[in-house]
Amino acid sequence: MSDRVIVVTGGHGALGRAVVEAALADGLKVAIIDHAAGQSAPEGALELGGVDLTDPASAAKAIDAVVAHFGRLDALLNIAGGFTWQTTDDADPAWEKMFALNLKTALNASRAALPHLKASEEGRIVNVGANGGLKAAAGMGAYAAAKSGVHRLTEGLAEELKKTSVTVNAVLPSILDTAQNRADMPDADPKKWVQPSDLARVMLFLASPESRAITGALVPVTGRV
């Protein structure tokens, strides 16, 4: 059993669940922070549901609760987010929603966690960007812009923290093999997609002490797409 404590935001989503399960299997102490309330957490994980990470005060309260429970915080994995396919001329633009769900959640959780991560000998922040954030496809403008913001947050924060123990990196997945994506793209070949369990292993490496030489990296995890 490791003494390292990690927070997984969006821990009840497909990727979040994969990360939580892998982290617990590795003997890490895990806290789940999620907007969903009343969800069951795997045995051994601390569950904090009903948290609005788009609100800085709510994010700070949740992070403080984790530290109060475990006594420390070593890594923050920012998985909370959302996706909307929408053309720019849609009558109800989703740009603010995409920025709130993808960028503000990561920013608020990171700001709340920083004092605790700096106290760790090997503090880590791992964000989830997107390969689609490098070049927007049709209908992907709002989502790609928000994920590009996550990329810039990752790079800027990494530079700011180079004199501390904290590293900041992001993974840039393509399409994840999830039930929702299979339903939305029935004609696609999911064998080419990224398995959540494989992306989880990359994220947990970046959250580990062994990744200390890597910071400010945007790591593509794109399967065979």
Sequence and secondary structure as in RCSB ss.txt:
>XXXX:A:sequence
MSDRVIVVTGGHGALGRAVVEAALADGLKVAIIDHAAGQSAPEGALELGGVDLTDPASAAKAIDAVVAHFGRLDA
LLNIAGGFTWQTTDDADPAWEKMFALNLKTALNASRAALPHLKASEEGRIVNVGANGGLKAAAGMGAYAAAKSGV
HRLTEGLAEELKKTSVTVNAVLPSILDTAQNRADMPDADPKKWVQPSDLARVMLFLASPESRAITGALVPVTGRV
>XXXX:A:secstr
    EEEEETTTSHHHHHHHHHHHHTT EEEEE S  S    TT EEE S  TTSHHHHHHHHHHHHHHHS   E
EEE         TT SS  HHHHIIIIIIHHHHHHHHHHHHHHTSTT EEEEE  GGGSS  TT HHHHHHHHHH
HHHHHHHHHHTTTSS EEEEEEE  B  HHHHHH TTS GGGSB HHHHHHHHHHHTSGGGTT  S EEEE TT 
